Amino acid sequence: MTLGGLLAGMSVLVLVLLAARAVQAVRTEHKSKRGIDPGRGDTLIDVNYASGGGGGGHSTTIRVPKDPQEYAKAFVPKDASQDGPNERND
């Protein structure tokens, strides 16, 4: 077997393995449900950071709304116009 034939065979093998892994990933993705169902209330995330040594650090709780519309509102600037981005409020 020549070097070119060996490289071609290995290339085909790699492509077949990648395709098989892609199919497996798609099937697994459909079976496992990610995230949480939309609903009322918030998901609470505790964030704790210790800077080491004697005492420093930070602790906070983040509230993430379960309602997709409320979640999206968190990304809209507070001074955004209700009329759209091209309207002027003079």
PyMOL Python script that loads the backbone (N, CA, C, O; Angstrom):
from pymol import cmd

cmd.read_pdbstr("""\
ATOM      1  N   MET A   1       0.856  -1.181   0.000  1.00  0.00           N
ATOM      2  CA  MET A   1       0.000   0.000   0.000  1.00  0.00           C
ATOM      3  C   MET A   1       0.894   1.234   0.000  1.00  0.00           C
ATOM      4  O   MET A   1       1.887   1.290   0.726  1.00  0.00           O
ATOM      5  N   THR A   2       0.548   2.194  -0.794  1.00  0.00           N
ATOM      6  CA  THR A   2       1.354   3.408  -0.897  1.00  0.00           C
ATOM      7  C   THR A   2       0.984   4.383   0.211  1.00  0.00           C
ATOM      8  O   THR A   2      -0.044   4.242   0.875  1.00  0.00           O
ATOM      9  N   LEU A   3       1.837   5.363   0.390  1.00  0.00           N
ATOM     10  CA  LEU A   3       1.589   6.384   1.407  1.00  0.00           C
ATOM     11  C   LEU A   3       0.319   7.179   1.092  1.00  0.00           C
ATOM     12  O   LEU A   3      -0.448   7.513   1.995  1.00  0.00           O
ATOM     13  N   GLY A   4       0.103   7.478  -0.188  1.00  0.00           N
ATOM     14  CA  GLY A   4      -1.109   8.204  -0.585  1.00  0.00           C
ATOM     15  C   GLY A   4      -2.369   7.412  -0.289  1.00  0.00           C
ATOM     16  O   GLY A   4      -3.362   7.973   0.175  1.00  0.00           O
ATOM     17  N   GLY A   5      -2.337   6.106  -0.553  1.00  0.00           N
ATOM     18  CA  GLY A   5      -3.497   5.260  -0.268  1.00  0.00           C
ATOM     19  C   GLY A   5      -3.765   5.156   1.221  1.00  0.00           C
ATOM     20  O   GLY A   5      -4.916   5.145   1.655  1.00  0.00           O
ATOM     21  N   LEU A   6      -2.683   5.080   2.010  1.00  0.00           N
ATOM     22  CA  LEU A   6      -2.830   5.008   3.463  1.00  0.00           C
ATOM     23  C   LEU A   6      -3.442   6.301   4.009  1.00  0.00           C
ATOM     24  O   LEU A   6      -4.330   6.257   4.861  1.00  0.00           O
ATOM     25  N   LEU A   7      -2.971   7.443   3.523  1.00  0.00           N
ATOM     26  CA  LEU A   7      -3.529   8.721   3.966  1.00  0.00           C
ATOM     27  C   LEU A   7      -4.988   8.879   3.553  1.00  0.00           C
ATOM     28  O   LEU A   7      -5.800   9.398   4.318  1.00  0.00           O
ATOM     29  N   ALA A   8      -5.320   8.433   2.347  1.00  0.00           N
ATOM     30  CA  ALA A   8      -6.710   8.510   1.889  1.00  0.00           C
ATOM     31  C   ALA A   8      -7.605   7.631   2.756  1.00  0.00           C
ATOM     32  O   ALA A   8      -8.704   8.041   3.130  1.00  0.00           O
ATOM     33  N   GLY A   9      -7.141   6.431   3.077  1.00  0.00           N
ATOM     34  CA  GLY A   9      -7.917   5.524   3.928  1.00  0.00           C
ATOM     35  C   GLY A   9      -8.122   6.095   5.320  1.00  0.00           C
ATOM     36  O   GLY A   9      -9.212   5.995   5.883  1.00  0.00           O
ATOM     37  N   MET A  10      -7.070   6.697   5.880  1.00  0.00           N
ATOM     38  CA  MET A  10      -7.194   7.292   7.210  1.00  0.00           C
ATOM     39  C   MET A  10      -8.127   8.503   7.184  1.00  0.00           C
ATOM     40  O   MET A  10      -8.869   8.736   8.138  1.00  0.00           O
ATOM     41  N   SER A  11      -8.091   9.261   6.111  1.00  0.00           N
ATOM     42  CA  SER A  11      -8.984  10.415   5.979  1.00  0.00           C
ATOM     43  C   SER A  11     -10.438   9.976   5.951  1.00  0.00           C
ATOM     44  O   SER A  11     -11.290  10.582   6.601  1.00  0.00           O
ATOM     45  N   VAL A  12     -10.720   8.919   5.197  1.00  0.00           N
ATOM     46  CA  VAL A  12     -12.085   8.392   5.127  1.00  0.00           C
ATOM     47  C   VAL A  12     -12.513   7.880   6.492  1.00  0.00           C
ATOM     48  O   VAL A  12     -13.651   8.103   6.905  1.00  0.00           O
ATOM     49  N   LEU A  13     -11.613   7.194   7.202  1.00  0.00           N
ATOM     50  CA  LEU A  13     -11.931   6.675   8.530  1.00  0.00           C
ATOM     51  C   LEU A  13     -12.260   7.819   9.495  1.00  0.00           C
ATOM     52  O   LEU A  13     -13.217   7.724  10.263  1.00  0.00           O
ATOM     53  N   VAL A  14     -11.484   8.879   9.460  1.00  0.00           N
ATOM     54  CA  VAL A  14     -11.741  10.028  10.334  1.00  0.00           C
ATOM     55  C   VAL A  14     -13.089  10.663  10.005  1.00  0.00           C
ATOM     56  O   VAL A  14     -13.840  11.017  10.913  1.00  0.00           O
ATOM     57  N   LEU A  15     -13.402  10.809   8.735  1.00  0.00           N
ATOM     58  CA  LEU A  15     -14.690  11.387   8.346  1.00  0.00           C
ATOM     59  C   LEU A  15     -15.858  10.522   8.796  1.00  0.00           C
ATOM     60  O   LEU A  15     -16.882  11.045   9.238  1.00  0.00           O
ATOM     61  N   VAL A  16     -15.716   9.204   8.690  1.00  0.00           N
ATOM     62  CA  VAL A  16     -16.775   8.289   9.134  1.00  0.00           C
ATOM     63  C   VAL A  16     -16.957   8.403  10.644  1.00  0.00           C
ATOM     64  O   VAL A  16     -18.088   8.433  11.130  1.00  0.00           O
ATOM     65  N   LEU A  17     -15.853   8.468  11.390  1.00  0.00           N
ATOM     66  CA  LEU A  17     -15.954   8.599  12.843  1.00  0.00           C
ATOM     67  C   LEU A  17     -16.594   9.931  13.241  1.00  0.00           C
ATOM     68  O   LEU A  17     -17.408   9.973  14.164  1.00  0.00           O
ATOM     69  N   LEU A  18     -16.238  11.003  12.563  1.00  0.00           N
ATOM     70  CA  LEU A  18     -16.854  12.301  12.852  1.00  0.00           C
ATOM     71  C   LEU A  18     -18.348  12.306  12.548  1.00  0.00           C
ATOM     72  O   LEU A  18     -19.137  12.865  13.311  1.00  0.00           O
ATOM     73  N   ALA A  19     -18.733  11.694  11.452  1.00  0.00           N
ATOM     74  CA  ALA A  19     -20.153  11.625  11.098  1.00  0.00           C
ATOM     75  C   ALA A  19     -20.920  10.799  12.125  1.00  0.00           C
ATOM     76  O   ALA A  19     -22.030  11.165  12.514  1.00  0.00           O
ATOM     77  N   ALA A  20     -20.331   9.681  12.566  1.00  0.00           N
ATOM     78  CA  ALA A  20     -20.994   8.842  13.569  1.00  0.00           C
ATOM     79  C   ALA A  20     -21.152   9.603  14.879  1.00  0.00           C
ATOM     80  O   ALA A  20     -22.193   9.506  15.528  1.00  0.00           O
ATOM     81  N   ARG A  21     -20.142  10.350  15.272  1.00  0.00           N
ATOM     82  CA  ARG A  21     -20.216  11.131  16.507  1.00  0.00           C
ATOM     83  C   ARG A  21     -21.253  12.247  16.388  1.00  0.00           C
ATOM     84  O   ARG A  21     -21.948  12.545  17.360  1.00  0.00           O
ATOM     85  N   ALA A  22     -21.367  12.860  15.228  1.00  0.00           N
ATOM     86  CA  ALA A  22     -22.368  13.908  15.019  1.00  0.00           C
ATOM     87  C   ALA A  22     -23.780  13.343  15.146  1.00  0.00           C
ATOM     88  O   ALA A  22     -24.643  13.959  15.772  1.00  0.00           O
ATOM     89  N   VAL A  23     -24.015  12.178  14.559  1.00  0.00           N
ATOM     90  CA  VAL A  23     -25.331  11.536  14.657  1.00  0.00           C
ATOM     91  C   VAL A  23     -25.637  11.205  16.108  1.00  0.00           C
ATOM     92  O   VAL A  23     -26.757  11.424  16.571  1.00  0.00           O
ATOM     93  N   GLN A  24     -24.654  10.680  16.829  1.00  0.00           N
ATOM     94  CA  GLN A  24     -24.850  10.346  18.239  1.00  0.00           C
ATOM     95  C   GLN A  24     -25.169  11.600  19.057  1.00  0.00           C
ATOM     96  O   GLN A  24     -26.040  11.564  19.926  1.00  0.00           O
ATOM     97  N   ALA A  25     -24.481  12.691  18.792  1.00  0.00           N
ATOM     98  CA  ALA A  25     -24.713  13.930  19.534  1.00  0.00           C
ATOM     99  C   ALA A  25     -26.112  14.473  19.282  1.00  0.00           C
ATOM    100  O   ALA A  25     -26.764  14.955  20.208  1.00  0.00           O
ATOM    101  N   VAL A  26     -26.581  14.400  18.040  1.00  0.00           N
ATOM    102  CA  VAL A  26     -27.926  14.888  17.714  1.00  0.00           C
ATOM    103  C   VAL A  26     -28.978  14.042  18.412  1.00  0.00           C
ATOM    104  O   VAL A  26     -29.941  14.583  18.956  1.00  0.00           O
ATOM    105  N   ARG A  27     -28.813  12.747  18.407  1.00  0.00           N
ATOM    106  CA  ARG A  27     -29.788  11.869  19.074  1.00  0.00           C
ATOM    107  C   ARG A  27     -29.812  12.106  20.574  1.00  0.00           C
ATOM    108  O   ARG A  27     -30.886  12.145  21.175  1.00  0.00           O
ATOM    109  N   THR A  28     -28.661  12.263  21.182  1.00  0.00           N
ATOM    110  CA  THR A  28     -28.589  12.499  22.616  1.00  0.00           C
ATOM    111  C   THR A  28     -29.205  13.845  22.969  1.00  0.00           C
ATOM    112  O   THR A  28     -29.879  13.968  23.992  1.00  0.00           O
ATOM    113  N   GLU A  29     -28.985  14.843  22.145  1.00  0.00           N
ATOM    114  CA  GLU A  29     -29.522  16.182  22.389  1.00  0.00           C
ATOM    115  C   GLU A  29     -31.048  16.167  22.411  1.00  0.00           C
ATOM    116  O   GLU A  29     -31.655  16.856  23.230  1.00  0.00           O
ATOM    117  N   HIS A  30     -31.669  15.405  21.539  1.00  0.00           N
ATOM    118  CA  HIS A  30     -33.129  15.350  21.491  1.00  0.00           C
ATOM    119  C   HIS A  30     -33.701  14.611  22.692  1.00  0.00           C
ATOM    120  O   HIS A  30     -34.804  14.929  23.137  1.00  0.00           O
ATOM    121  N   LYS A  31     -32.981  13.638  23.224  1.00  0.00           N
ATOM    122  CA  LYS A  31     -33.485  12.849  24.343  1.00  0.00           C
ATOM    123  C   LYS A  31     -33.371  13.587  25.669  1.00  0.00           C
ATOM    124  O   LYS A  31     -34.268  13.495  26.507  1.00  0.00           O
ATOM    125  N   SER A  32     -32.292  14.309  25.865  1.00  0.00           N
ATOM    126  CA  SER A  32     -32.088  14.982  27.144  1.00  0.00           C
ATOM    127  C   SER A  32     -32.589  16.416  27.068  1.00  0.00           C
ATOM    128  O   SER A  32     -32.176  17.193  26.208  1.00  0.00           O
ATOM    129  N   LYS A  33     -33.479  16.746  27.978  1.00  0.00           N
ATOM    130  CA  LYS A  33     -34.037  18.090  28.013  1.00  0.00           C
ATOM    131  C   LYS A  33     -33.144  18.970  28.875  1.00  0.00           C
ATOM    132  O   LYS A  33     -32.796  18.605  29.998  1.00  0.00           O
ATOM    133  N   ARG A  34     -32.777  20.127  28.345  1.00  0.00           N
ATOM    134  CA  ARG A  34     -31.905  21.034  29.066  1.00  0.00           C
ATOM    135  C   ARG A  34     -32.701  22.208  29.607  1.00  0.00           C
ATOM    136  O   ARG A  34     -33.748  22.564  29.066  1.00  0.00           O
ATOM    137  N   GLY A  35     -32.201  22.803  30.671  1.00  0.00           N
ATOM    138  CA  GLY A  35     -32.815  23.998  31.214  1.00  0.00           C
ATOM    139  C   GLY A  35     -34.022  23.695  32.082  1.00  0.00           C
ATOM    140  O   GLY A  35     -34.209  22.569  32.544  1.00  0.00           O
ATOM    141  N   ILE A  36     -34.831  24.710  32.294  1.00  0.00           N
ATOM    142  CA  ILE A  36     -36.036  24.575  33.106  1.00  0.00           C
ATOM    143  C   ILE A  36     -37.235  25.005  32.282  1.00  0.00           C
ATOM    144  O   ILE A  36     -37.097  25.710  31.282  1.00  0.00           O
ATOM    145  N   ASP A  37     -38.408  24.575  32.711  1.00  0.00           N
ATOM    146  CA  ASP A  37     -39.634  24.967  32.029  1.00  0.00           C
ATOM    147  C   ASP A  37     -39.952  26.425  32.339  1.00  0.00           C
ATOM    148  O   ASP A  37     -39.693  26.896  33.446  1.00  0.00           O
ATOM    149  N   PRO A  38     -40.519  27.151  31.355  1.00  0.00           N
ATOM    150  CA  PRO A  38     -40.945  28.522  31.624  1.00  0.00           C
ATOM    151  C   PRO A  38     -42.026  28.527  32.695  1.00  0.00           C
ATOM    152  O   PRO A  38     -42.807  27.580  32.792  1.00  0.00           O
ATOM    153  N   GLY A  39     -42.076  29.558  33.478  1.00  0.00           N
ATOM    154  CA  GLY A  39     -43.096  29.634  34.513  1.00  0.00           C
ATOM    155  C   GLY A  39     -42.956  30.903  35.314  1.00  0.00           C
ATOM    156  O   GLY A  39     -42.331  31.869  34.876  1.00  0.00           O
ATOM    157  N   ARG A  40     -43.537  30.891  36.481  1.00  0.00           N
ATOM    158  CA  ARG A  40     -43.493  32.046  37.369  1.00  0.00           C
ATOM    159  C   ARG A  40     -42.326  31.916  38.330  1.00  0.00           C
ATOM    160  O   ARG A  40     -41.791  30.831  38.559  1.00  0.00           O
ATOM    161  N   GLY A  41     -41.955  33.049  38.878  1.00  0.00           N
ATOM    162  CA  GLY A  41     -40.910  33.044  39.889  1.00  0.00           C
ATOM    163  C   GLY A  41     -39.519  33.156  39.288  1.00  0.00           C
ATOM    164  O   GLY A  41     -39.351  33.395  38.092  1.00  0.00           O
ATOM    165  N   ASP A  42     -38.541  32.981  40.139  1.00  0.00           N
ATOM    166  CA  ASP A  42     -37.152  33.121  39.740  1.00  0.00           C
ATOM    167  C   ASP A  42     -36.358  31.888  40.147  1.00  0.00           C
ATOM    168  O   ASP A  42     -36.724  31.169  41.077  1.00  0.00           O
ATOM    169  N   THR A  43     -35.282  31.666  39.440  1.00  0.00           N
ATOM    170  CA  THR A  43     -34.278  30.703  39.860  1.00  0.00           C
ATOM    171  C   THR A  43     -33.202  31.506  40.571  1.00  0.00           C
ATOM    172  O   THR A  43     -32.724  32.506  40.036  1.00  0.00           O
ATOM    173  N   LEU A  44     -32.814  31.085  41.771  1.00  0.00           N
ATOM    174  CA  LEU A  44     -31.815  31.808  42.550  1.00  0.00           C
ATOM    175  C   LEU A  44     -30.462  31.132  42.398  1.00  0.00           C
ATOM    176  O   LEU A  44     -30.343  29.915  42.544  1.00  0.00           O
ATOM    177  N   ILE A  45     -29.447  31.929  42.103  1.00  0.00           N
ATOM    178  CA  ILE A  45     -28.087  31.417  41.968  1.00  0.00           C
ATOM    179  C   ILE A  45     -27.229  32.121  43.009  1.00  0.00           C
ATOM    180  O   ILE A  45     -27.094  33.344  42.981  1.00  0.00           O
ATOM    181  N   ASP A  46     -26.646  31.349  43.932  1.00  0.00           N
ATOM    182  CA  ASP A  46     -25.756  31.913  44.945  1.00  0.00           C
ATOM    183  C   ASP A  46     -24.347  31.984  44.388  1.00  0.00           C
ATOM    184  O   ASP A  46     -23.816  30.990  43.892  1.00  0.00           O
ATOM    185  N   VAL A  47     -23.742  33.160  44.470  1.00  0.00           N
ATOM    186  CA  VAL A  47     -22.384  33.377  43.982  1.00  0.00           C
ATOM    187  C   VAL A  47     -21.530  33.791  45.172  1.00  0.00           C
ATOM    188  O   VAL A  47     -21.789  34.811  45.811  1.00  0.00           O
ATOM    189  N   ASN A  48     -20.515  32.995  45.460  1.00  0.00           N
ATOM    190  CA  ASN A  48     -19.604  33.292  46.559  1.00  0.00           C
ATOM    191  C   ASN A  48     -18.181  33.307  46.032  1.00  0.00           C
ATOM    192  O   ASN A  48     -17.770  32.398  45.311  1.00  0.00           O
ATOM    193  N   TYR A  49     -17.432  34.338  46.392  1.00  0.00           N
ATOM    194  CA  TYR A  49     -16.042  34.453  45.967  1.00  0.00           C
ATOM    195  C   TYR A  49     -15.197  34.793  47.181  1.00  0.00           C
ATOM    196  O   TYR A  49     -15.465  35.769  47.882  1.00  0.00           O
ATOM    197  N   ALA A  50     -14.185  33.993  47.424  1.00  0.00           N
ATOM    198  CA  ALA A  50     -13.246  34.267  48.504  1.00  0.00           C
ATOM    199  C   ALA A  50     -11.894  34.586  47.886  1.00  0.00           C
ATOM    200  O   ALA A  50     -11.364  33.802  47.099  1.00  0.00           O
ATOM    201  N   SER A  51     -11.339  35.732  48.244  1.00  0.00           N
ATOM    202  CA  SER A  51     -10.076  36.143  47.645  1.00  0.00           C
ATOM    203  C   SER A  51      -8.876  35.558  48.364  1.00  0.00           C
ATOM    204  O   SER A  51      -7.739  35.934  48.081  1.00  0.00           O
ATOM    205  N   GLY A  52      -9.108  34.667  49.265  1.00  0.00           N
ATOM    206  CA  GLY A  52      -8.007  34.051  49.989  1.00  0.00           C
ATOM    207  C   GLY A  52      -7.578  34.915  51.157  1.00  0.00           C
ATOM    208  O   GLY A  52      -8.033  36.047  51.322  1.00  0.00           O
ATOM    209  N   GLY A  53      -6.698  34.357  51.955  1.00  0.00           N
ATOM    210  CA  GLY A  53      -6.201  35.123  53.091  1.00  0.00           C
ATOM    211  C   GLY A  53      -7.252  35.281  54.166  1.00  0.00           C
ATOM    212  O   GLY A  53      -8.133  34.435  54.324  1.00  0.00           O
ATOM    213  N   GLY A  54      -7.152  36.344  54.884  1.00  0.00           N
ATOM    214  CA  GLY A  54      -8.022  36.543  56.034  1.00  0.00           C
ATOM    215  C   GLY A  54      -9.212  37.423  55.769  1.00  0.00           C
ATOM    216  O   GLY A  54      -9.229  38.580  56.188  1.00  0.00           O
ATOM    217  N   GLY A  55     -10.173  36.923  55.107  1.00  0.00           N
ATOM    218  CA  GLY A  55     -11.430  37.624  55.070  1.00  0.00           C
ATOM    219  C   GLY A  55     -11.927  38.133  53.754  1.00  0.00           C
ATOM    220  O   GLY A  55     -13.139  38.027  53.567  1.00  0.00           O
ATOM    221  N   GLY A  56     -11.225  38.646  52.848  1.00  0.00           N
ATOM    222  CA  GLY A  56     -11.796  39.274  51.666  1.00  0.00           C
ATOM    223  C   GLY A  56     -12.704  38.358  50.876  1.00  0.00           C
ATOM    224  O   GLY A  56     -12.679  37.139  51.049  1.00  0.00           O
ATOM    225  N   GLY A  57     -13.487  38.939  50.026  1.00  0.00           N
ATOM    226  CA  GLY A  57     -14.370  38.138  49.194  1.00  0.00           C
ATOM    227  C   GLY A  57     -15.661  38.855  48.885  1.00  0.00           C
ATOM    228  O   GLY A  57     -15.844  40.025  49.223  1.00  0.00           O
ATOM    229  N   HIS A  58     -16.546  38.136  48.240  1.00  0.00           N
ATOM    230  CA  HIS A  58     -17.799  38.720  47.777  1.00  0.00           C
ATOM    231  C   HIS A  58     -18.856  37.629  47.771  1.00  0.00           C
ATOM    232  O   HIS A  58     -18.573  36.479  47.436  1.00  0.00           O
ATOM    233  N   SER A  59     -20.062  37.992  48.138  1.00  0.00           N
ATOM    234  CA  SER A  59     -21.167  37.048  48.128  1.00  0.00           C
ATOM    235  C   SER A  59     -22.412  37.772  47.632  1.00  0.00           C
ATOM    236  O   SER A  59     -22.717  38.877  48.081  1.00  0.00           O
ATOM    237  N   THR A  60     -23.126  37.147  46.707  1.00  0.00           N
ATOM    238  CA  THR A  60     -24.358  37.747  46.198  1.00  0.00           C
ATOM    239  C   THR A  60     -25.289  36.644  45.702  1.00  0.00           C
ATOM    240  O   THR A  60     -24.877  35.498  45.524  1.00  0.00           O
ATOM    241  N   THR A  61     -26.526  37.005  45.486  1.00  0.00           N
ATOM    242  CA  THR A  61     -27.513  36.091  44.921  1.00  0.00           C
ATOM    243  C   THR A  61     -28.057  36.714  43.646  1.00  0.00           C
ATOM    244  O   THR A  61     -28.473  37.873  43.635  1.00  0.00           O
ATOM    245  N   ILE A  62     -28.048  35.937  42.576  1.00  0.00           N
ATOM    246  CA  ILE A  62     -28.555  36.400  41.287  1.00  0.00           C
ATOM    247  C   ILE A  62     -29.931  35.790  41.072  1.00  0.00           C
ATOM    248  O   ILE A  62     -30.119  34.588  41.257  1.00  0.00           O
ATOM    249  N   ARG A  63     -30.886  36.616  40.682  1.00  0.00           N
ATOM    250  CA  ARG A  63     -32.236  36.140  40.375  1.00  0.00           C
ATOM    251  C   ARG A  63     -32.395  36.064  38.867  1.00  0.00           C
ATOM    252  O   ARG A  63     -32.206  37.058  38.166  1.00  0.00           O
ATOM    253  N   VAL A  64     -32.743  34.885  38.366  1.00  0.00           N
ATOM    254  CA  VAL A  64     -32.964  34.680  36.938  1.00  0.00           C
ATOM    255  C   VAL A  64     -34.438  34.340  36.746  1.00  0.00           C
ATOM    256  O   VAL A  64     -34.883  33.287  37.202  1.00  0.00           O
ATOM    257  N   PRO A  65     -35.212  35.208  36.081  1.00  0.00           N
ATOM    258  CA  PRO A  65     -36.644  34.951  35.893  1.00  0.00           C
ATOM    259  C   PRO A  65     -36.884  33.688  35.062  1.00  0.00           C
ATOM    260  O   PRO A  65     -36.162  33.418  34.103  1.00  0.00           O
ATOM    261  N   LYS A  66     -37.902  32.925  35.442  1.00  0.00           N
ATOM    262  CA  LYS A  66     -38.273  31.730  34.678  1.00  0.00           C
ATOM    263  C   LYS A  66     -39.096  32.083  33.446  1.00  0.00           C
ATOM    264  O   LYS A  66     -39.173  31.295  32.503  1.00  0.00           O
ATOM    265  N   ASP A  67     -39.711  33.261  33.450  1.00  0.00           N
ATOM    266  CA  ASP A  67     -40.507  33.716  32.315  1.00  0.00           C
ATOM    267  C   ASP A  67     -39.571  34.248  31.226  1.00  0.00           C
ATOM    268  O   ASP A  67     -38.799  35.168  31.494  1.00  0.00           O
ATOM    269  N   PRO A  68     -39.614  33.699  30.012  1.00  0.00           N
ATOM    270  CA  PRO A  68     -38.707  34.139  28.949  1.00  0.00           C
ATOM    271  C   PRO A  68     -38.816  35.627  28.621  1.00  0.00           C
ATOM    272  O   PRO A  68     -37.811  36.256  28.290  1.00  0.00           O
ATOM    273  N   GLN A  69     -40.020  36.204  28.707  1.00  0.00           N
ATOM    274  CA  GLN A  69     -40.183  37.628  28.415  1.00  0.00           C
ATOM    275  C   GLN A  69     -39.514  38.499  29.484  1.00  0.00           C
ATOM    276  O   GLN A  69     -38.874  39.502  29.169  1.00  0.00           O
ATOM    277  N   GLU A  70     -39.666  38.107  30.733  1.00  0.00           N
ATOM    278  CA  GLU A  70     -39.011  38.843  31.814  1.00  0.00           C
ATOM    279  C   GLU A  70     -37.494  38.717  31.702  1.00  0.00           C
ATOM    280  O   GLU A  70     -36.770  39.680  31.954  1.00  0.00           O
ATOM    281  N   TYR A  71     -37.020  37.548  31.332  1.00  0.00           N
ATOM    282  CA  TYR A  71     -35.583  37.324  31.157  1.00  0.00           C
ATOM    283  C   TYR A  71     -35.039  38.232  30.056  1.00  0.00           C
ATOM    284  O   TYR A  71     -33.966  38.817  30.204  1.00  0.00           O
ATOM    285  N   ALA A  72     -35.776  38.349  28.955  1.00  0.00           N
ATOM    286  CA  ALA A  72     -35.332  39.179  27.837  1.00  0.00           C
ATOM    287  C   ALA A  72     -35.298  40.655  28.224  1.00  0.00           C
ATOM    288  O   ALA A  72     -34.446  41.400  27.739  1.00  0.00           O
ATOM    289  N   LYS A  73     -36.207  41.082  29.085  1.00  0.00           N
ATOM    290  CA  LYS A  73     -36.247  42.486  29.499  1.00  0.00           C
ATOM    291  C   LYS A  73     -34.968  42.899  30.225  1.00  0.00           C
ATOM    292  O   LYS A  73     -34.609  44.076  30.225  1.00  0.00           O
ATOM    293  N   ALA A  74     -34.286  41.949  30.838  1.00  0.00           N
ATOM    294  CA  ALA A  74     -33.053  42.265  31.562  1.00  0.00           C
ATOM    295  C   ALA A  74     -31.956  42.752  30.625  1.00  0.00           C
ATOM    296  O   ALA A  74     -31.017  43.409  31.073  1.00  0.00           O
ATOM    297  N   PHE A  75     -32.053  42.445  29.343  1.00  0.00           N
ATOM    298  CA  PHE A  75     -31.028  42.822  28.379  1.00  0.00           C
ATOM    299  C   PHE A  75     -31.343  44.122  27.642  1.00  0.00           C
ATOM    300  O   PHE A  75     -30.531  44.591  26.845  1.00  0.00           O
ATOM    301  N   VAL A  76     -32.510  44.705  27.899  1.00  0.00           N
ATOM    302  CA  VAL A  76     -32.907  45.950  27.244  1.00  0.00           C
ATOM    303  C   VAL A  76     -32.465  47.114  28.129  1.00  0.00           C
ATOM    304  O   VAL A  76     -32.771  47.122  29.321  1.00  0.00           O
ATOM    305  N   PRO A  77     -31.755  48.092  27.575  1.00  0.00           N
ATOM    306  CA  PRO A  77     -31.334  49.242  28.382  1.00  0.00           C
ATOM    307  C   PRO A  77     -32.532  49.964  28.987  1.00  0.00           C
ATOM    308  O   PRO A  77     -33.598  50.032  28.374  1.00  0.00           O
ATOM    309  N   LYS A  78     -32.354  50.497  30.178  1.00  0.00           N
ATOM    310  CA  LYS A  78     -33.448  51.170  30.889  1.00  0.00           C
ATOM    311  C   LYS A  78     -33.958  52.392  30.136  1.00  0.00           C
ATOM    312  O   LYS A  78     -35.141  52.722  30.225  1.00  0.00           O
ATOM    313  N   ASP A  79     -33.076  53.071  29.393  1.00  0.00           N
ATOM    314  CA  ASP A  79     -33.490  54.279  28.685  1.00  0.00           C
ATOM    315  C   ASP A  79     -33.905  54.007  27.243  1.00  0.00           C
ATOM    316  O   ASP A  79     -33.983  54.938  26.442  1.00  0.00           O
ATOM    317  N   ALA A  80     -34.173  52.756  26.901  1.00  0.00           N
ATOM    318  CA  ALA A  80     -34.576  52.408  25.531  1.00  0.00           C
ATOM    319  C   ALA A  80     -35.969  52.964  25.241  1.00  0.00           C
ATOM    320  O   ALA A  80     -36.854  52.942  26.096  1.00  0.00           O
ATOM    321  N   SER A  81     -36.139  53.453  24.041  1.00  0.00           N
ATOM    322  CA  SER A  81     -37.409  54.028  23.621  1.00  0.00           C
ATOM    323  C   SER A  81     -38.413  52.923  23.314  1.00  0.00           C
ATOM    324  O   SER A  81     -38.044  51.870  22.794  1.00  0.00           O
ATOM    325  N   GLN A  82     -39.667  53.159  23.634  1.00  0.00           N
ATOM    326  CA  GLN A  82     -40.725  52.210  23.302  1.00  0.00           C
ATOM    327  C   GLN A  82     -41.081  52.279  21.826  1.00  0.00           C
ATOM    328  O   GLN A  82     -41.679  51.350  21.284  1.00  0.00           O
ATOM    329  N   ASP A  83     -40.706  53.401  21.161  1.00  0.00           N
ATOM    330  CA  ASP A  83     -41.059  53.610  19.760  1.00  0.00           C
ATOM    331  C   ASP A  83     -40.106  52.934  18.795  1.00  0.00           C
ATOM    332  O   ASP A  83     -40.407  52.847  17.605  1.00  0.00           O
ATOM    333  N   GLY A  84     -39.000  52.466  19.255  1.00  0.00           N
ATOM    334  CA  GLY A  84     -38.030  51.825  18.371  1.00  0.00           C
ATOM    335  C   GLY A  84     -36.713  52.559  18.373  1.00  0.00           C
ATOM    336  O   GLY A  84     -36.614  53.658  18.920  1.00  0.00           O
ATOM    337  N   PRO A  85     -35.704  51.972  17.773  1.00  0.00           N
ATOM    338  CA  PRO A  85     -34.367  52.553  17.840  1.00  0.00           C
ATOM    339  C   PRO A  85     -34.185  53.804  16.988  1.00  0.00           C
ATOM    340  O   PRO A  85     -33.257  54.570  17.248  1.00  0.00           O
ATOM    341  N   ASN A  86     -35.022  54.048  15.985  1.00  0.00           N
ATOM    342  CA  ASN A  86     -34.834  55.183  15.086  1.00  0.00           C
ATOM    343  C   ASN A  86     -35.667  56.400  15.461  1.00  0.00           C
ATOM    344  O   ASN A  86     -35.530  57.452  14.836  1.00  0.00           O
ATOM    345  N   GLU A  87     -36.513  56.282  16.452  1.00  0.00           N
ATOM    346  CA  GLU A  87     -37.372  57.391  16.856  1.00  0.00           C
ATOM    347  C   GLU A  87     -36.625  58.294  17.831  1.00  0.00           C
ATOM    348  O   GLU A  87     -35.864  57.822  18.676  1.00  0.00           O
ATOM    349  N   ARG A  88     -36.849  59.580  17.702  1.00  0.00           N
ATOM    350  CA  ARG A  88     -36.242  60.542  18.617  1.00  0.00           C
ATOM    351  C   ARG A  88     -37.303  61.075  19.559  1.00  0.00           C
ATOM    352  O   ARG A  88     -38.434  61.338  19.152  1.00  0.00           O
ATOM    353  N   ASN A  89     -36.939  61.229  20.800  1.00  0.00           N
ATOM    354  CA  ASN A  89     -37.853  61.777  21.803  1.00  0.00           C
ATOM    355  C   ASN A  89     -37.364  63.157  22.213  1.00  0.00           C
ATOM    356  O   ASN A  89     -36.763  63.316  23.275  1.00  0.00           O
ATOM    357  N   ASP A  90     -37.619  64.159  21.372  1.00  0.00           N
ATOM    358  CA  ASP A  90     -37.167  65.530  21.657  1.00  0.00           C
ATOM    359  C   ASP A  90     -38.207  66.289  22.433  1.00  0.00           C
ATOM    360  O   ASP A  90     -38.002  67.457  22.762  1.00  0.00           O
TER     361      ASP A  90
END
""", "prot")
cmd.dss("prot")
cmd.show_as("cartoon", "prot")
cmd.util.cbc("prot")
cmd.orient("prot")
